[in-house]
Amino acid sequence: MSASGRWAELIGGPFRAAWRSGLAWAVTFAFFIVATVAFWPVFKGSAALNDALKVLPSAMLEAFGLQDFASPAGYLRGGLYEVLIPLMFAAAGAMFANSATAAEEDAGRLELYVAQPVMRMSVMTGRAISTALWLAVLVVVVLISQILSDVLFDLQIATDLIVATIVLCGLLGLLFAALAILLAGLFARPGIVLGVTLGVAFVGYVVAALFPISDVLKPWAVLSVWDWAFAGDPLVNPTELWRYAALGLPALLLFAAGIFMFDRT
């Protein structure tokens, strides 16, 4: 088999194997986006809603992305992009990576690939790339679903802000997928890989959302990758380039470390 054919199988094999979960994630993303945006006409420009929310502390509103909820950006932030969509991307990245690596090795199926005349590093690289490709597919699904829903339900917001926000969500998912790859290279235990990765994702959200409420803890919110991604409010403001790099570069390093550790075992 040629080198290109070998790589096509190393990447395409695990990509095809994940099609059921990929389809399920795509449908789930699309459902939540369409279902949420469908209620926009009810909340659009509601002064009463904004007045009702103002009774809550401003720090609490910001923690859950509910400030200015009756505006297009505020509605999408509070309904989708403050918590739900980023958490779903984090979970999807962790599950795709775990299924392609630790779960396969734990079940003994990965040995079928490793037994072939191919380097262990290449096997793990192919699975890392297939995971990244599935996340890219989900980014496209979310983008198309969001833009079509905005048009259908007359939610007016700049497309470049939507694109930036969704790309940041995808990069966040890629970062947690890379963490799962590293853990798989170290432990090859699917329970550990999934539990630790999802735990880190949840803790990261809590740090970014709740630490700013406390004057003592507020300076430490910058330790969370959620803060790196969304503290600039990408649905309102153009996203600084460093935020993409702050998510993408650590993801590449974690992927490389995971591939290296798998090759060493």
C-alpha positions as CSV (number, residue, x, y, z in Angstrom):
1,M,0.0,0.0,0.0
2,S,1.3,3.5,-0.9
3,A,2.0,6.0,1.8
4,S,-1.0,8.1,0.8
5,G,-3.3,5.0,0.9
6,R,-1.9,4.1,4.3
7,W,-2.6,7.5,5.7
8,A,-6.1,7.5,4.1
9,E,-6.9,4.4,6.0
10,L,-5.3,5.5,9.2
11,I,-7.4,8.7,9.2
12,G,-10.5,7.4,7.3
13,G,-10.9,4.2,9.3
14,P,-11.6,5.8,12.7
15,F,-13.4,8.7,11.0
16,R,-15.9,6.2,9.3
17,A,-16.2,4.2,12.6
18,A,-17.4,7.3,14.4
19,W,-20.2,8.2,11.9
20,R,-23.0,7.2,14.2
21,S,-21.9,9.4,17.0
22,G,-20.9,12.1,14.6
23,L,-24.4,12.1,13.1
24,A,-26.0,12.1,16.6
25,W,-23.9,15.1,17.6
26,A,-24.7,17.0,14.4
27,V,-28.5,16.4,14.8
28,T,-28.3,17.4,18.5
29,F,-26.4,20.6,17.7
30,A,-28.8,21.6,15.0
31,F,-31.8,20.8,17.1
32,F,-30.7,23.0,20.0
33,I,-29.8,25.9,17.8
34,V,-33.0,25.8,15.7
35,A,-35.2,25.3,18.8
36,T,-33.5,28.2,20.7
37,V,-33.6,30.7,17.8
38,A,-37.2,29.8,17.1
39,F,-38.2,31.5,20.3
40,W,-36.3,34.7,19.5
41,P,-39.5,36.6,18.2
42,V,-41.0,36.1,21.7
43,F,-38.1,37.8,23.4
44,K,-37.1,40.3,20.7
45,G,-36.7,43.7,22.2
46,S,-38.6,42.9,25.3
47,A,-38.1,45.8,27.7
48,A,-40.0,43.9,30.4
49,L,-37.6,41.0,30.3
50,N,-34.6,43.3,30.6
51,D,-36.2,45.0,33.5
52,A,-37.0,41.7,35.2
53,L,-33.4,40.6,34.8
54,K,-32.0,43.8,36.2
55,V,-33.1,42.8,39.7
56,L,-30.3,40.2,39.7
57,P,-26.8,41.3,40.5
58,S,-24.9,42.3,37.4
59,A,-22.1,39.9,38.2
60,M,-24.6,37.0,38.3
61,L,-26.0,38.1,34.9
62,E,-22.5,38.1,33.4
63,A,-21.7,34.7,34.9
64,F,-24.5,33.1,33.0
65,G,-24.4,35.4,29.9
66,L,-27.8,36.9,30.5
67,Q,-26.9,40.6,30.3
68,D,-28.9,42.4,27.6
69,F,-30.9,39.2,26.9
70,A,-33.4,40.9,24.7
71,S,-30.8,41.8,22.1
72,P,-29.7,39.4,19.4
73,A,-26.2,39.0,20.8
74,G,-27.5,38.7,24.4
75,Y,-30.1,36.2,23.5
76,L,-27.6,33.9,21.6
77,R,-25.0,34.3,24.4
78,G,-27.4,33.4,27.2
79,G,-29.3,30.7,25.3
80,L,-26.5,29.0,23.4
81,Y,-22.9,30.3,23.4
82,E,-22.2,31.1,27.1
83,V,-22.7,27.5,28.3
84,L,-24.5,25.0,26.1
85,I,-22.7,25.0,22.8
86,P,-19.1,25.3,24.3
87,L,-19.9,22.5,26.7
88,M,-21.2,20.3,23.9
89,F,-18.1,20.9,21.8
90,A,-15.9,20.0,24.8
91,A,-17.9,16.8,25.4
92,A,-17.9,15.9,21.7
93,G,-14.1,16.4,21.4
94,A,-13.5,14.3,24.5
95,M,-15.8,11.5,23.4
96,F,-14.6,11.4,19.8
97,A,-11.0,11.2,21.1
98,N,-11.8,8.7,23.8
99,S,-13.7,6.4,21.4
100,A,-10.9,6.4,18.8
101,T,-8.1,5.7,21.3
102,A,-8.5,4.6,24.9
103,A,-11.8,2.8,24.3
104,E,-10.4,1.0,21.2
105,E,-7.3,0.0,23.1
106,D,-9.2,-1.2,26.1
107,A,-11.4,-3.4,23.9
108,G,-8.4,-4.8,22.1
109,R,-9.3,-3.5,18.7
110,L,-6.5,-1.0,18.4
111,E,-4.0,-3.9,18.5
112,L,-5.2,-4.9,15.0
113,Y,-3.8,-1.6,13.7
114,V,-0.7,-1.7,15.8
115,A,0.1,-5.2,14.6
116,Q,0.3,-4.0,11.0
117,P,3.6,-2.7,9.5
118,V,2.9,0.8,10.6
119,M,4.4,2.9,13.4
120,R,2.4,3.3,16.6
121,M,2.9,7.1,16.3
122,S,1.2,7.0,12.9
123,V,-1.8,5.1,14.3
124,M,-2.4,7.7,17.0
125,T,-1.7,10.6,14.6
126,G,-4.4,9.2,12.3
127,R,-6.9,9.0,15.1
128,A,-6.1,12.5,16.3
129,I,-6.6,13.9,12.8
130,S,-9.9,12.0,12.5
131,T,-11.1,13.5,15.8
132,A,-10.2,17.0,14.6
133,L,-12.0,16.4,11.3
134,W,-15.2,15.4,13.1
135,L,-15.0,18.6,15.2
136,A,-14.6,20.6,11.9
137,V,-17.7,18.9,10.6
138,L,-19.6,19.9,13.7
139,V,-18.4,23.5,13.4
140,V,-19.8,23.6,9.8
141,V,-23.1,22.1,11.0
142,V,-23.4,24.6,13.8
143,L,-22.5,27.5,11.5
144,I,-25.1,26.5,8.8
145,S,-27.8,25.8,11.4
146,Q,-27.2,29.2,13.1
147,I,-27.1,31.2,9.9
148,L,-30.2,29.6,8.5
149,S,-32.1,29.9,11.8
150,D,-31.1,33.6,12.0
151,V,-32.6,34.2,8.6
152,L,-35.7,32.1,9.2
153,F,-36.6,33.8,12.6
154,D,-35.2,37.3,11.7
155,L,-32.4,37.3,14.3
156,Q,-30.1,40.0,12.9
157,I,-26.5,39.8,13.9
158,A,-23.3,40.2,11.9
159,T,-22.2,36.9,10.3
160,D,-18.5,37.5,11.1
161,L,-19.3,37.6,14.8
162,I,-21.2,34.3,14.5
163,V,-18.4,32.7,12.6
164,A,-15.8,33.8,15.2
165,T,-17.9,32.6,18.1
166,I,-18.5,29.2,16.6
167,V,-14.8,28.8,15.6
168,L,-13.8,29.6,19.2
169,C,-16.3,26.9,20.4
170,G,-14.7,24.4,17.9
171,L,-11.2,25.3,19.0
172,L,-12.3,24.8,22.7
173,G,-13.6,21.3,21.7
174,L,-10.3,20.6,19.9
175,L,-8.3,21.6,23.0
176,F,-10.3,19.1,25.2
177,A,-10.0,16.5,22.5
178,A,-6.2,16.9,22.6
179,L,-6.3,16.6,26.4
180,A,-8.1,13.3,25.9
181,I,-5.5,12.1,23.4
182,L,-2.8,12.9,25.9
183,L,-4.6,11.0,28.7
184,A,-5.1,8.1,26.3
185,G,-1.4,8.0,25.6
186,L,-0.6,8.0,29.3
187,F,-3.3,5.6,30.7
188,A,-5.3,4.0,27.9
189,R,-8.3,3.8,30.4
190,P,-11.5,5.1,28.8
191,G,-13.1,5.9,32.1
192,I,-10.1,8.0,33.2
193,V,-9.8,9.7,29.9
194,L,-13.4,10.7,29.7
195,G,-13.9,11.5,33.4
196,V,-10.8,13.7,33.7
197,T,-11.4,15.5,30.4
198,L,-15.0,16.3,31.2
199,G,-14.1,17.2,34.7
200,V,-11.4,19.7,33.6
201,A,-13.9,21.2,31.1
202,F,-16.6,21.7,33.8
203,V,-14.1,23.2,36.3
204,G,-12.8,25.5,33.6
205,Y,-16.3,26.8,33.0
206,V,-16.9,27.3,36.7
207,V,-13.7,29.2,37.1
208,A,-14.5,31.5,34.2
209,A,-18.1,32.0,35.1
210,L,-18.1,32.3,38.9
211,F,-14.6,33.6,39.9
212,P,-15.4,37.1,38.5
213,I,-18.2,37.4,41.0
214,S,-15.6,37.3,43.9
215,D,-13.2,40.2,44.2
216,V,-10.7,37.8,45.7
217,L,-11.0,35.1,43.0
218,K,-11.6,37.4,40.0
219,P,-7.9,37.8,39.0
220,W,-7.6,34.0,38.7
221,A,-10.4,33.7,36.1
222,V,-7.7,34.2,33.4
223,L,-6.4,30.7,34.2
224,S,-9.5,29.2,32.5
225,V,-9.4,28.4,28.8
226,W,-13.1,29.5,28.8
227,D,-11.9,33.0,29.7
228,W,-9.3,32.9,26.9
229,A,-12.0,32.0,24.4
230,F,-15.0,34.1,25.4
231,A,-14.0,36.9,27.8
232,G,-13.8,39.2,24.8
233,D,-17.6,38.7,24.2
234,P,-17.2,37.5,20.6
235,L,-20.9,38.0,19.7
236,V,-20.4,41.7,20.3
237,N,-16.8,42.5,19.7
238,P,-14.3,41.3,17.0
239,T,-12.2,38.5,18.4
240,E,-8.5,39.2,19.0
241,L,-6.2,36.9,17.0
242,W,-4.4,35.8,20.2
243,R,-7.5,34.0,21.4
244,Y,-7.5,31.6,18.5
245,A,-3.8,31.0,19.1
246,A,-4.3,30.5,22.9
247,L,-6.7,27.6,22.1
248,G,-5.1,26.2,19.0
249,L,-1.4,26.1,20.0
250,P,-1.9,24.2,23.3
251,A,-4.2,21.8,21.4
252,L,-1.4,21.0,19.0
253,L,1.1,20.6,21.8
254,L,-1.2,18.2,23.7
255,F,-1.9,16.2,20.6
256,A,1.9,15.9,20.0
257,A,2.5,14.9,23.6
258,G,-0.3,12.3,23.5
259,I,1.0,10.8,20.3
260,F,4.6,10.7,21.7
261,M,3.4,9.0,24.9
262,F,1.4,6.4,23.0
263,D,4.5,5.6,20.9
264,R,6.5,5.1,24.1
265,T,4.1,2.5,25.6
